[in-house]
Amino acid sequence: MQVKSGAFVKSPDHEQVYVVAAVFSAAGVDEQTGVWATNASDGSGLMMSADAMAKQFTTWPDASTTDAAIREGDPVLETATGCLK
């Protein structure tokens, strides 16, 4: 996977949750956008997959199964992807 651009947004609902949206490509795959979540502002913490594309291309845990319960359709995911434009 090669990241082309990214955006980092703090969740307004959770003190320790940050959402990362990225445009990326992979072997044999056109540009895609995925969204992940982390519990550290510097990216050193636990990384979690927050949308279907992130779940398809990484093996990180599902963010919807954590205390933050970030699911597809959560407004913070749209905020993060909106920063990519």
C-alpha positions as CSV (number, residue, x, y, z in Angstrom):
1,M,0.0,0.0,0.0
2,Q,1.3,3.5,-0.9
3,V,-0.3,6.5,0.8
4,K,-0.8,9.4,-1.6
5,S,-2.4,11.9,0.9
6,G,-3.9,11.9,4.4
7,A,-5.8,13.9,7.0
8,F,-5.8,13.6,10.8
9,V,-8.8,14.7,12.9
10,K,-9.5,14.5,16.6
11,S,-12.8,12.9,17.5
12,P,-15.2,15.5,19.1
13,D,-16.8,12.6,21.1
14,H,-13.8,10.8,22.5
15,E,-10.9,12.4,24.4
16,Q,-8.3,9.9,23.1
17,V,-9.5,9.1,19.6
18,Y,-8.1,10.4,16.4
19,V,-9.3,9.6,12.9
20,V,-7.0,9.2,9.9
21,A,-8.3,9.3,6.4
22,A,-5.9,8.4,3.5
23,V,-6.0,8.2,-0.3
24,F,-3.8,5.2,-1.2
25,S,-3.1,2.7,-4.0
26,A,-2.0,-0.9,-3.8
27,A,-0.7,-3.4,-6.4
28,G,-3.4,-3.9,-8.9
29,V,-5.8,-1.5,-7.2
30,D,-6.7,2.0,-8.3
31,E,-6.7,4.9,-5.8
32,Q,-8.9,4.2,-2.9
33,T,-9.8,6.1,0.3
34,G,-9.8,4.4,3.7
35,V,-10.3,5.6,7.3
36,W,-8.6,4.4,10.4
37,A,-8.7,5.4,14.1
38,T,-5.9,5.6,16.7
39,N,-5.6,6.4,20.4
40,A,-2.5,8.5,20.1
41,S,-2.1,11.9,18.4
42,D,1.4,11.0,17.2
43,G,0.4,7.8,15.5
44,S,2.3,5.6,18.0
45,G,-0.8,4.1,19.6
46,L,-3.2,1.3,18.6
47,M,-4.4,1.6,15.0
48,M,-7.9,0.4,14.1
49,S,-9.8,0.0,10.9
50,A,-12.8,2.3,10.8
51,D,-14.4,1.7,7.4
52,A,-14.8,-1.1,4.9
53,M,-11.9,-0.1,2.7
54,A,-9.5,0.1,5.8
55,K,-10.7,-3.3,6.9
56,Q,-10.1,-4.7,3.4
57,F,-6.5,-3.5,3.1
58,T,-5.2,-3.8,6.7
59,T,-5.4,-6.3,9.4
60,W,-5.8,-3.9,12.3
61,P,-8.7,-4.4,14.7
62,D,-12.2,-3.2,13.9
63,A,-12.8,0.2,15.5
64,S,-16.5,-0.6,16.0
65,T,-15.6,-3.3,18.6
66,T,-13.7,-0.9,20.9
67,D,-14.9,1.4,23.7
68,A,-14.9,4.3,21.1
69,A,-17.3,2.2,19.0
70,I,-16.5,4.2,15.8
71,R,-18.7,2.8,13.0
72,E,-19.1,3.6,9.3
73,G,-21.4,6.6,9.1
74,D,-19.9,8.2,12.2
75,P,-19.7,12.0,11.3
76,V,-16.0,12.1,12.3
77,L,-15.2,9.8,9.4
78,E,-16.8,12.1,7.0
79,T,-15.0,15.1,8.5
80,A,-11.7,13.3,8.0
81,T,-12.3,12.3,4.4
82,G,-13.6,15.8,3.7
83,C,-10.2,17.2,4.7
84,L,-8.7,15.2,1.8
85,K,-10.5,17.4,-0.8
